Amino acid sequence: MEWRDHGILLTMRRHGESAAIIDVFTEAHGRHAGVVRGGASRKIAPILQPGAQLDLLWRARLEDHIGSYQVEPLRSRAAAAMSGRIALAGLNAVTALLSFCLPEREEHGALYKRSEQLLDLLGRNDVWPLAYLRWELALLDDLGFGLDLSCCAATGATDGLIYVSPKSGRAVSRDGAGQWADRMLPLPPVMQGKGDASDDEIVEALGTTGYFLKERLAPALGNKPLPEARARLVEVLRAVAT
């Protein structure tokens, strides 16, 4: 069996003396592992850096085998990732979350496209934090934990939405929250695409999306802890905002 696809390299680890096992988020075949013969060599190892865009040919005798990859680089994102703290922390957070969240060999074509576009913005610190927030919202939605921010869960109102219910993931207005306001999560305007996206608002919004990643998505995946790379990114963005 064989197929050809494009993919984003998520992780690489040595296998034996000279081979490597890579985990790649592919456009049509989801998160898919495979062996690269000679992948730990001086010639190929520099290509196999997290975030790299690869052309992949996968072969295996049977579909459920790990199989082997032939790889060709399409573009490296190493230089962009090393351009600053936000870029490096961002690349690590994106690849770690994709490795953490995605089931093996399940197609997520729309999320793949979003991930590719997000990684292509690395180094663009004027737009990247907002793009990352939107990517996290899309990640939650794609995996079945999307937030409904269209109207108040309690009153149906579409104005004055300032909270998100931690139970339902739906927007709530001040009047709708009532006595439960102190138990709600913040809904900054940036999450609804309103106003200017300040660094403070983006960090606040990532606190809300982080709640659903930790308290809803992670338990569904066996209650594994979220990757530390995501927390490091939030700390970097918080430091920039202050």
LINWO-V124964 format. One record per backbone hydrogen bond with DSSP energy under -0.5 kcal/mol. CO is the residue of the C=O (numbers start at 1). NH is the residue of the N-H. E is the energy in kcal/mol with one decimal. If there is no record, write none. Layout:
CO/NH/E ; CO/NH/E
//
This chain:
1/60/-2.2 ; 3/58/-2.7 ; 5/56/-3.1 ; 6/27/-2.0 ; 7/9/-0.5 ; 7/54/-2.8 ; 8/25/-2.7 ; 9/51/-3.2 ; 11/23/-2.3 ; 13/21/-3.1 ; 15/19/-1.1 ; 18/40/-3.0 ; 19/15/-2.8 ; 20/22/-0.5 ; 20/36/-3.5 ; 21/13/-2.0 ; 22/24/-0.5 ; 22/34/-1.7 ; 23/10/-2.9 ; 23/11/-1.4 ; 24/26/-0.8 ; 24/32/-3.1 ; 25/8/-2.4 ; 26/30/-0.7 ; 30/26/-2.8 ; 30/32/-0.6 ; 31/105/-3.1 ; 32/24/-2.0 ; 34/22/-2.6 ; 35/37/-0.6 ; 35/69/-3.3 ; 36/20/-1.7 ; 36/39/-2.0 ; 38/41/-1.8 ; 41/45/-2.7 ; 44/47/-1.8 ; 44/48/-1.1 ; 45/48/-0.7 ; 47/49/-1.7 ; 49/52/-2.3 ; 52/9/-2.5 ; 52/54/-0.6 ; 53/74/-3.1 ; 53/75/-1.5 ; 54/7/-2.0 ; 54/56/-0.5 ; 55/72/-2.1 ; 56/5/-2.0 ; 57/70/-2.2 ; 58/3/-1.7 ; 59/68/-2.8 ; 62/65/-1.5 ; 67/35/-2.1 ; 68/59/-2.4 ; 70/57/-2.3 ; 72/55/-3.3 ; 75/53/-2.9 ; 77/81/-2.4 ; 78/82/-1.7 ; 80/83/-1.3 ; 81/84/-0.6 ; 84/88/-2.2 ; 85/89/-2.6 ; 86/90/-2.5 ; 87/91/-2.6 ; 88/92/-2.2 ; 89/93/-2.1 ; 90/94/-2.5 ; 91/95/-2.4 ; 92/96/-2.0 ; 93/97/-2.5 ; 94/98/-2.3 ; 95/99/-2.1 ; 96/100/-2.1 ; 97/101/-3.0 ; 98/102/-2.0 ; 103/31/-0.8 ; 103/106/-0.9 ; 108/112/-2.4 ; 109/113/-2.1 ; 110/114/-2.0 ; 111/115/-2.6 ; 112/116/-2.7 ; 113/117/-2.4 ; 114/118/-2.5 ; 115/119/-2.5 ; 116/120/-1.6 ; 118/121/-1.5 ; 119/122/-1.3 ; 121/124/-2.6 ; 123/125/-1.4 ; 124/127/-1.7 ; 124/128/-2.7 ; 127/131/-2.1 ; 128/132/-2.8 ; 129/133/-2.2 ; 130/134/-2.3 ; 131/135/-1.9 ; 132/136/-2.4 ; 133/137/-2.1 ; 134/138/-2.1 ; 135/139/-2.6 ; 136/140/-2.4 ; 137/141/-2.1 ; 138/142/-2.9 ; 139/143/-1.6 ; 140/145/-3.4 ; 141/144/-1.4 ; 147/149/-0.8 ; 148/171/-2.3 ; 152/156/-1.7 ; 157/152/-3.2 ; 160/162/-0.7 ; 160/174/-1.1 ; 162/187/-2.0 ; 163/172/-2.3 ; 164/185/-2.5 ; 165/169/-2.2 ; 169/148/-2.0 ; 170/165/-3.0 ; 171/153/-2.8 ; 172/162/-1.5 ; 172/163/-2.2 ; 173/177/-2.1 ; 174/178/-1.6 ; 177/180/-2.3 ; 178/181/-1.4 ; 180/183/-2.0 ; 181/184/-1.5 ; 185/164/-2.4 ; 188/191/-1.9 ; 189/192/-1.7 ; 189/194/-2.3 ; 190/193/-1.1 ; 196/198/-1.3 ; 198/202/-2.1 ; 199/203/-2.3 ; 200/204/-2.4 ; 201/205/-2.7 ; 202/206/-2.2 ; 203/207/-1.2 ; 204/208/-1.1 ; 205/209/-2.5 ; 206/210/-2.1 ; 207/211/-1.2 ; 208/212/-1.4 ; 209/213/-2.1 ; 210/214/-2.5 ; 211/215/-3.5 ; 212/216/-1.3 ; 212/217/-2.6 ; 213/218/-2.4 ; 216/220/-1.1 ; 217/221/-0.9 ; 218/221/-1.2 ; 218/223/-2.0 ; 218/224/-0.8 ; 219/222/-1.4 ; 227/230/-1.3 ; 227/231/-0.8 ; 228/232/-2.2 ; 229/233/-1.8 ; 230/234/-2.0 ; 231/235/-2.1 ; 232/236/-2.1 ; 233/237/-2.6 ; 234/238/-2.5 ; 235/239/-2.3 ; 236/240/-1.9 ; 237/241/-1.9 ; 238/242/-1.4
//
